[in-house]
Amino acid sequence: MASTYLSQANGGDAEGHHSSLVPRGSRKRRRVAHYLDTLFGDVEVIDTVDRIGRRVRVLEVDRSWQSAMFLDAWSELVFPYHHVFNEVVARRCPRTVLMLGGGAFSYPKYLLCHFKDVRVDVVEIDPVICDIAHEWFFLDRVEEMLGRNQDGSQLRTFICDGRDFLELGAPDDPEVTYELIANDCFQATDLVAGLMTLESARLVHRRLKPGGAYVANVIGPIEGEDATDIHDVFRTFSQVFAHVWLLSCGEEDPLKVSNYVLVASDAPWDFADVIDVAGLEAAGLAPEGRVLTDADFD
């Protein structure tokens, strides 16, 4: 499932490119539309508004905002890191996409509604989340649209673990590869250990077509003693890919937990707002990243 960190410094807002959501503690403009207690935590579907009064629906799992959509434009993107994903899409123009962590299908919906020839495979471990996406986040409308186009194969959903899918592939195609792999898997706001190791980076590389790209929503500070996760993942994926970038999603405080986007590819690209990870380490502003392996999490 996806995760967006909500900074307490700004009152719990999720900053978007077009708007920001109201603080989660503001019950005056927050209505719980649906509630479930699942094996993966308490799930709430929340209807709220942004600061200009635009209606937003949020999927919250264990008090972590997993997905969001505008109710007046349900295929548009709310969270900044999805817009940063699009910087890679603009360069690669992928026709085959693997989404690890479906959540409420925010990014798959966007791709399918805005790119005619794209095919998206979504891996989501929790079937309840998929049901919620259909009932509350208009995934059914996307499937109806694809059905009218007589090409329902454009969207396939696999209920399984993301690491397992990278290892085994699709049931009908064990050797399946993609032009873009997007990782939005989290346990609350923690990175999934099985997707941040050297072994998983090699699996991602094997599932990419030549010149393909991997993008991941990573959460944490990038400076200070606690900035280990992002630097470790950056160092780990740098062992496998020719190029790895860490991109900013806005005006983050480097000492505070925020969303960033990791991009890995063998293709050389230029990006704006690239964070100099090695420079931060060399200056002593962050701990030096280390290469993570599966053995580190046994």
Salt bridges, closest charged atoms under 4 A:
ASP13 OD2 - ARG51 NH2 2.25
GLU44 OE1 - ARG30 NH2 3.27
ASP47 OD2 - ARG31 NH2 2.72
ASP47 OD1 - ARG57 NE 2.68
GLU60 OE1 - ARG24 NH2 3.63
GLU60 OE2 - ARG30 NH2 3.76
ASP72 OD1 - ARG54 NE 2.99
GLU76 OE2 - HIS114 NE2 3.10
ASP121 OD2 - ARG119 NH2 3.77
ASP121 OD2 - ARG156 NH2 2.79
GLU143 OE1 - HIS134 NE2 2.97
GLU144 OE2 - ARG148 NH1 3.37
GLU167 OE2 - ARG163 NE 3.06
ASP172 OD2 - ARG156 NH1 3.05
ASP184 OD2 - HIS82 NE2 3.40
ASP232 OD2 - ARG290 NE 3.79
ASP266 OD2 - HIS205 NE2 2.71
GLU281 OE2 - HIS231 ND1 2.80
GLU281 OE1 - ARG235 NH2 3.11
GLU288 OE2 - ARG235 NH1 3.55
ASP294 OD2 - ARG163 NH2 2.68
ASP296 OD1 - ARG290 NH1 3.86
